Amino acid sequence: MIRLEHVHRIFQVGEQKVHALNDLMLDIGQGEYLSIMGPSGSGKSTLLNILGILDRSTSGRYLLDGMDVTSLTDDQQAHTRREKIGFVFQFFHLVPRLTARQNIELPLVLAGVPPAKRKALSGRVLQAVGLEARARHRPEELSGGQRQRIAIARATIMEPAVLLADEPTGNLDRASGKEVVHILEHLNRKGIMLIIVTHDPEIGGRARRQIHLVDGRITSDISG
């Protein structure tokens, strides 16, 4: 499903070249549950951005479902990202002036889905995350855990094959964090590939496969 072949990502910082990713080789199968861990500056966020087609590698190839996305135009990459990948971020990134339902429906609006179908789909995912009663509430009227659940609903409303979660519990209390992790794991059991970037060894240790990065290289790749 995902294959990285000799991927490098080099940033120019002044006169110095920083190798954020260094000759990375990685295969991830359909429906896997993977965590990416490592110290700050290890390349976790850079790897996530490349997997999410938010950034391009300096060299090497990224194949998603057999398609080389590194050779696509910006418009083609945006289309692939919208159709195949969902994102969950630490800081939720909800639009403050929109209701929970309207935030969830944003990907459908961008995809040109008619209003009636948008309402039906958003109702389904609101039910899946247990927030039907909060559909008309704006983000400021929701708890952190509820906001992250809305973000998960938005990320999955297009039924992506891949769900990328960047420190999804980093802004939550312990109880809300557990609830969010259980929702993500439920989605994985339904067949979505789940990739979590985390500093939390307890969260990372729940994944069936755990990758550790140091200085842009994979130092361990453990399946449990």
Residue pairs with C-beta under 8 A, 6 or more apart in sequence:
1 28
1 29
1 30
1 32
1 64
1 65
1 161
1 162
1 193
2 26
2 27
2 28
2 51
2 62
2 63
2 64
2 162
2 193
3 26
3 27
3 28
3 61
3 62
3 63
4 24
4 25
4 26
4 27
4 50
4 60
4 61
4 62
4 63
5 25
5 60
5 61
5 62
5 63
6 23
6 24
6 25
6 59
6 60
6 61
7 21
7 23
7 24
7 25
7 26
7 50
7 57
7 59
7 60
7 61
7 62
8 19
8 21
8 22
8 23
8 24
8 57
8 58
8 59
8 60
9 19
9 20
9 21
9 43
9 46
9 50
9 55
9 57
9 58
9 216
10 17
10 18
10 19
10 20
10 58
11 17
11 18
11 20
12 18
19 215
19 216
20 43
20 46
20 216
21 43
21 46
21 47
21 50
21 57
21 216
22 43
22 215
22 216
22 217
23 60
23 217
24 47
24 60
24 216
24 217
24 218
25 218
26 211
26 218
28 34
28 193
28 195
29 193
30 161
30 191
30 193
31 188
31 191
31 192
31 193
32 193
32 194
32 208
32 209
33 185
33 188
33 193
33 194
33 207
33 208
33 209
34 193
34 194
34 195
34 196
34 207
34 208
34 209
34 210
34 211
35 195
35 196
35 197
35 198
35 203
35 204
35 205
35 206
35 207
35 209
35 210
35 211
36 44
36 47
36 48
36 195
36 196
36 197
36 198
36 204
36 211
36 213
37 44
37 197
37 198
37 199
37 201
37 204
37 210
37 211
37 212
37 213
38 44
38 212
38 213
38 214
38 219
39 214
42 213
42 214
42 215
42 216
43 213
43 215
43 216
43 217
44 197
44 213
45 166
45 197
46 55
46 216
47 197
47 213
48 164
48 166
48 195
48 197
49 55
50 56
50 57
50 62
51 62
51 85
51 162
51 164
51 195
52 81
52 85
52 87
52 164
53 62
53 64
53 69
53 77
53 80
53 81
53 85
54 81
56 70
57 70
60 70
61 68
61 70
62 68
62 69
62 70
63 69
64 80
64 84
64 162
65 84
65 161
67 80
69 77
69 80
72 80
82 107
82 110
82 111
82 158
83 158
83 160
84 160
84 161
84 162
85 160
85 161
85 162
85 163
85 164
86 155
86 156
86 158
86 160
86 162
86 163
86 164
86 192
87 155
87 163
87 164
87 165
87 166
88 148
88 151
88 152
88 155
88 163
88 164
88 165
88 166
88 168
88 184
89 151
89 166
89 167
89 168
90 166
90 167
90 168
90 170
90 171
91 171
92 139
92 144
92 147
92 148
92 150
92 151
92 171
93 151
94 103
94 139
94 147
94 150
94 151
94 154
95 102
95 103
95 106
95 139
96 138
96 139
96 140
97 138
98 106
98 138
99 135
99 136
99 137
99 138
100 126
100 131
100 134
100 135
100 136
100 137
100 138
100 139
100 142
100 146
100 150
101 119
101 122
101 123
101 126
101 135
101 136
103 139
103 150
103 151
103 154
104 122
104 125
104 126
104 150
104 153
104 154
104 157
105 118
105 119
105 121
105 122
105 157
106 154
107 154
107 157
107 158
108 117
108 118
108 121
108 122
108 157
108 158
109 118
111 158
113 121
121 157
122 135
122 153
122 157
123 132
123 135
125 153
125 156
125 157
126 132
126 134
126 135
126 153
128 153
129 149
129 150
129 152
129 153
129 183
130 149
131 146
131 149
131 150
131 153
134 141
134 142
134 146
134 150
139 147
139 150
142 150
143 176
144 171
144 172
144 173
144 176
145 172
145 173
145 175
145 176
145 177
145 179
145 180
148 168
148 169
148 171
148 172
148 176
148 180
149 179
149 180
149 183
152 180
152 183
152 184
152 187
155 163
156 163
156 187
156 192
160 192
161 192
161 193
162 192
162 193
162 195
163 184
163 187
163 188
163 192
163 193
163 194
163 195
164 195
164 197
165 184
165 194
165 195
165 196
165 197
166 197
167 197
167 198
167 199
168 180
168 181
168 184
168 196
168 198
169 176
169 177
169 180
169 181
169 198
169 200
169 203
170 198
170 199
170 200
172 180
177 203
181 203
181 206
184 194
184 196
185 194
185 206
187 194
188 194
194 207
196 203
196 204
196 207
198 204
204 210
208 223
208 224
209 221
209 222
209 223
209 224
210 220
210 221
210 222
210 223
210 224
211 218
211 220
211 221
211 222
212 218
212 219
212 220
212 221
213 219
